[in-house]
Amino acid sequence: MPWNPTFRSFLIALGFSIAGLFTALSVQAGLPPAVDGQPLPSLAPMIDRVTPAVVNINTRTRVQVRDPFFDDPVFRRFFNMPNQPRERVQQSLGSGVIVDAAKGYVLTNNHVTQGADDIEVTLHDNRTVKARVIGSDPDTDLTVLQIPAENLQALTLAASKNLRVGDFVVAVGDPFGLGQTVTSGIVSALDRTGLSRGGYQNFIQTDASINPGNSGGALVNLRGELVGINSMIFSPSGASVGIGFAIPSDLAANVMRQLVENGEVRRGALGVETQDVTPELASMLSIGAGKGTVVTRVRSGTPAAEAGLKPGDVITSVNGKAIGSGQDLHNIEGLTPIGTNLTVGLLRDGKALSLPMILKVSASTNRRGLDLDARLTGVQLADLSDSQRRPGVSGSAVKDIDRNSRAYASGLRTGDVIVGINQRDIEDTSDLAELLQRTPRQLLLTVVRGQSVFYLLLQ
């Protein structure tokens, strides 16, 4: 059959049309053609405005080296060794975001600075300055630092509540200590929870590459506004696989405001301890698995006790929002303003009930270490928060510590949890005080810091 030139021309034109269509689709999938009516051929102009506000954070922590021989005073005396603790220095790198240029406030992750003795911030123009901690909130993994540098540039905080899945975002930080690095992606999901034990979780998920060292860095929208603080990744290998998480800017702004004003974040609590509904419990209680959380304990003098909540009740909703786990309830407690009226939906003996209650600040015992034992002079102690108790930990939290104190020199830090004295477990700060009334000759503290448990000997 002879080749028809007209048909050949038609095929060529069709091929160009299809190629043009795919090119247009691929361009649309990569970046939007315009933002606020302005053409956006490159992210470079926005990046130029953002990068001066993203800093590198370098921390140093002095850690006592424990050794059964060198810790023995007889051994030290026999070999004429100095009677002072041996130390090693741990260093870590992270990122931070300048959010107030006039006051020098920098937002970063709590896990970047926790327990650090020295914190240095390196700016975009290579200036390096010392930073001091204004306040930290382990429950949301946020810390506010202050630096004395001048001519700073800060990022504007956007309302993260307006984010939608599919919005384009850019992550800026210092992965692996390589230097400032920019990656881009989209918002993959919102309101992610259940990613770790404890804390208050409401993460933005993104496929913009986030790697070790990016922690505390900026997640920005295409206008260069801060929408999140990069916090963690999900990765079997330790490197980015396209699943990263950031703390929303709305939550970060609220935490920062409280840390600057009060030095701490004040949260409410219903006063209950709960357990997730397992298939076995669901069968016993005649409810669906994964629906609700079972109350195992109600503490006296709390909103839950005043409202009549009982062990065995299954909390299924709060203010109409479904509760599928203890973490869901925990998030509502920690992210809801104190004094809010709540309607708690529950099942009791198979019957649906609604109980009104008001979210209140949980009661806590606070004590000065000096009032308990001279070796704890300069230490401020308090009962654990509900979030700290959730993993099953009991004890007394170090709320503050004087850097010139004996306890600080021995290695105790703000945020540590004392869970035992001389190998005896303690329930709370009152229990600790009772044991110290006997004035033990040696004071061996069992301390929990992050995921680590260790001993500290106070002479």
Rosetta blueprint (number, residue, H / E / L):
1 M L
2 P L
3 W L
4 N L
5 P H
6 T H
7 F H
8 R H
9 S H
10 F H
11 L H
12 I H
13 A H
14 L H
15 G H
16 F H
17 S H
18 I H
19 A H
20 G H
21 L H
22 F H
23 T H
24 A H
25 L H
26 S H
27 V H
28 Q H
29 A H
30 G H
31 L L
32 P L
33 P L
34 A E
35 V E
36 D L
37 G L
38 Q E
39 P E
40 L L
41 P L
42 S L
43 L L
44 A H
45 P H
46 M H
47 I H
48 D H
49 R H
50 V H
51 T H
52 P H
53 A H
54 V E
55 V E
56 N E
57 I E
58 N E
59 T E
60 R E
61 T E
62 R E
63 V E
64 Q E
65 V L
66 R L
67 D L
68 P L
69 F L
70 F L
71 D L
72 D L
73 P H
74 V H
75 F H
76 R H
77 R H
78 F H
79 F L
80 N L
81 M L
82 P L
83 N L
84 Q L
85 P L
86 R L
87 E E
88 R E
89 V E
90 Q E
91 Q E
92 S E
93 L E
94 G E
95 S E
96 G E
97 V E
98 I E
99 V E
100 D E
101 A L
102 A L
103 K L
104 G L
105 Y E
106 V E
107 L E
108 T E
109 N L
110 N H
111 H H
112 V H
113 T H
114 Q L
115 G L
116 A L
117 D L
118 D E
119 I E
120 E E
121 V E
122 T E
123 L L
124 H L
125 D L
126 N L
127 R L
128 T E
129 V E
130 K E
131 A L
132 R E
133 V E
134 I E
135 G E
136 S E
137 D E
138 P L
139 D L
140 T L
141 D L
142 L E
143 T E
144 V E
145 L E
146 Q E
147 I L
148 P L
149 A L
150 E L
151 N L
152 L L
153 Q L
154 A L
155 L L
156 T L
157 L E
158 A L
159 A L
160 S H
161 K H
162 N H
163 L L
164 R L
165 V L
166 G L
167 D L
168 F E
169 V E
170 V E
171 A E
172 V E
173 G E
174 D L
175 P H
176 F H
177 G H
178 L L
179 G L
180 Q L
181 T E
182 V E
183 T E
184 S E
185 G E
186 I E
187 V E
188 S E
189 A E
190 L E
191 D E
192 R E
193 T L
194 G L
195 L L
196 S L
197 R L
198 G L
199 G L
200 Y L
201 Q L
202 N L
203 F E
204 I E
205 Q E
206 T E
207 D L
208 A L
209 S L
210 I L
211 N L
212 P L
213 G L
214 N L
215 S L
216 G L
217 G L
218 A E
219 L E
220 V E
221 N L
222 L L
223 R L
224 G L
225 E L
226 L E
227 V E
228 G E
229 I E
230 N E
231 S E
232 M E
233 I E
234 F L
235 S L
236 P L
237 S L
238 G L
239 A L
240 S L
241 V L
242 G L
243 I L
244 G E
245 F E
246 A E
247 I E
248 P E
249 S H
250 D H
251 L H
252 A H
253 A H
254 N H
255 V H
256 M H
257 R H
258 Q H
259 L H
260 V H
261 E H
262 N H
263 G L
264 E L
265 V L
266 R L
267 R L
268 G E
269 A E
270 L L
271 G L
272 V E
273 E E
274 T E
275 Q E
276 D E
277 V L
278 T L
279 P H
280 E H
281 L H
282 A H
283 S H
284 M H
285 L H
286 S L
287 I L
288 G L
289 A L
290 G L
291 K L
292 G L
293 T E
294 V E
295 V E
296 T E
297 R E
298 V E
299 R L
300 S L
301 G L
302 T L
303 P H
304 A H
305 A H
306 E H
307 A H
308 G L
309 L L
310 K L
311 P L
312 G L
313 D L
314 V E
315 I E
316 T E
317 S E
318 V E
319 N L
320 G L
321 K E
322 A E
323 I L
324 G L
325 S L
326 G H
327 Q H
328 D H
329 L H
330 H H
331 N H
332 I H
333 E H
334 G H
335 L H
336 T L
337 P L
338 I L
339 G L
340 T L
341 N E
342 L E
343 T E
344 V E
345 G E
346 L E
347 L E
348 R E
349 D L
350 G L
351 K E
352 A E
353 L E
354 S E
355 L E
356 P E
357 M E
358 I E
359 L L
360 K E
361 V E
362 S L
363 A L
364 S L
365 T L
366 N E
367 R E
368 R E
369 G H
370 L H
371 D H
372 L H
373 D L
374 A H
375 R H
376 L H
377 T L
378 G L
379 V E
380 Q E
381 L E
382 A E
383 D E
384 L L
385 S L
386 D H
387 S H
388 Q H
389 R H
390 R L
391 P L
392 G L
393 V L
394 S L
395 G L
396 S E
397 A E
398 V E
399 K E
400 D E
401 I E
402 D L
403 R L
404 N L
405 S L
406 R H
407 A H
408 Y H
409 A H
410 S H
411 G L
412 L L
413 R L
414 T L
415 G L
416 D L
417 V E
418 I E
419 V E
420 G E
421 I E
422 N L
423 Q L
424 R E
425 D E
426 I L
427 E L
428 D L
429 T H
430 S H
431 D H
432 L H
433 A H
434 E H
435 L H
436 L H
437 Q L
438 R L
439 T L
440 P L
441 R L
442 Q L
443 L E
444 L E
445 L E
446 T E
447 V E
448 V E
449 R E
450 G L
451 Q L
452 S E
453 V E
454 F E
455 Y E
456 L E
457 L E
458 L E
459 Q L
